Structures are given as structure tokens and as C-alpha cells.
Amino acid sequence: MATRKKTDDARKFAIEAARVAEASNCVDIVVLDLRGRSPVCDYFVIATGTSGRQMRTVAEDLTVYGKSVGSPPWHIAGLEGADWIVLDFVDVVVHLFDEQHRRYYDLEMMWGEGPKVRWRKRATKKTAAPAEDETQET
């Protein structure tokens, strides 16, 4: 049962990380479920930033979020170049790319057998329905 709880926590963290990236103006955000496919982590969050400065801000926002839920990043790489920033939260790894490097490295193709997790931003008071999250094979 503890494994299931850990998996649910990782899934929730990945979805919330996608929402943080969206709130910080990232685009083309994808959450991949890599459970049973990757020996390294359970989920990838992949997002495209608009500039190095914006990507560093998103990395900072994600770090603050991780710390607030008791999961600070274990390691961060790429802040100095800001064309590919990686935040390793152990069960969830977040990749922030500029557009050119996202196309070049194409992690979605490399990890394409991993189903995408459908997510959307958290419902606000003005919206009627709460956000739903589900995994879909693609």
C-alpha cells in the first residue's frame, strides 16, 4: 500500500508541477507517465519556456513549490545556460527547454511509449467544474 501512496503522490506532484509551469507562462507542457519504463523516475514534466530569464523563474517557482510540499529538488542543472534546465525531484523530473532545444532533443519521441497524463489548470472560482486528471495512452 505504501508504494501506491508514493505513486499517487508522484502523480499529483507532476500534475501540480505542470500547473506551476503553465502559471509561469510555459507552453506545450506534457506530463509523461514513465512508471515501469524508466529506472530513474516515475514521471517527466516537459515544458517550453519563452526566454532564459523566464525559464530560470519557472525553475525557482518549481523549487519553491517542491519545498512547500516537503519535496525540494534533489538536483538542478542548466540554470547557467537556460536552454535546458532539469529539476530532479527524484520521482518526478522536470525538463524546461527553449524551443530549439526541445525540438532537437525530442524527449517525447525518446520516451514515447510512456502514456501522457492529461491535466489542466486548477479550476478557479469562476469555473464550474474542478480539474480532472487522467492518464491516456498515446
N, C-alpha and C positions, 0 to 999 in steps of 0.2 A: 504493500500500500504506500510505503514511503516513496518508492520510485514513481508511482503515478502522481503523487503530490508534487514531486520535484519537476516532473514533465509538465504538469499543469502550470506550475509557477514559471517555468521557462517560456512556455507558450504565451502566457499573459505578459511576461516581460518583453518578449519580442514584439507583440502587438502594440504594447504601450510605447516601445522604442520607435516603432513606425509612426505612431501618432505624434511623438515628440519631434521627429524629423519633419513630418508634414507641417506641424505648427511653426517650425522654424524655416519654412519655405523650401524644403527639399521637394523634388519631383520624382516621378517614376519610381515609387517606393514599392519594393517587393519583399515579402517575408517568405522564406523557403523553409519547409519542414524537412530537416535532414536526419531525423531520428532513424537509426538503423542504417543510415547511408554514410555517415561521417563519424570517424572515431574521435573527432576533435570537439564537436559541439552538436547541439540539437537543432538550432535554428540559425539561419543567416537573415539579417535585415540588410537590404541593399538599397541605397538611395543616391540620387544625383543632386549635387549642390550647384549653386549658381556662381560661386567665387570661392577663392581660398579663405577669405575672411568669413564668409557665411558658413563654410564647412567647419572651420575652427569653432565658430559659435555653436553650431549644432553639436559638435563633439563635447563642448563644455556643457550644453544643456543636457545631453545624454549622461554625462558624468554626474551632474547634479541629481538627475532623476535616479540613476543607479544607487548613489549614496543614500538618497531619501528612502529607498525601499530595502536598504541593507545589502545591496549588491554593487559595490563600487567596481569600476573596471579593474581587471587583473593586470591588463597591459594596454597601452595605447601606442600606436605607431603612425607616423606620417604627418604629424602636426606641422613640421617644419616646411614640407613641400606643399602640402594641402592639395595634391591632385588625387591622392587615395589615402584616406585616413581610416584606420582599423581600430575599433574599440572591442577588446575581448572581455566579455562579461562571463566567461567560462562556458556556460550552457548556451549563450547567445553571443554571436559575433556580428557586429555592425560594421558594414563597409560603406563609407561615404566617398563617392567618386566625383571628379569633374566629368563632364560629358564625354570628352575624348578618351579618357582612361576607362570609363565604364564600357564604352563600345569595344575598346581594344582587349580588355581582359575578359569581358563577357562571362561573368560568373554564372549567370542564369543558364547559359548553354552548358558550361562545365558541370554544373550541379543540376541539370535539367530533369533528372529523374526524381528529384525532390518535389513533392507537391507544393503548390503555392497556398499560403494561408490567406484567405480573404479576410480583409479587415476594412474598417472605415473609421473615420474620426469619431470620437466620443460624441454622443448626442448632446445638444445644448438644450436649454430651457425652451427655445423657440421651435425645436423639432419635436415631433410627436413620438417617434419610435426610438428606443435605445439602439445602440450599435450592436450588430450581430457579427460574430466571428465564426468562421468555419474553414476547414481545410478542403481544398478541391484539387483533384488530380488534373494536371495539365500536360 
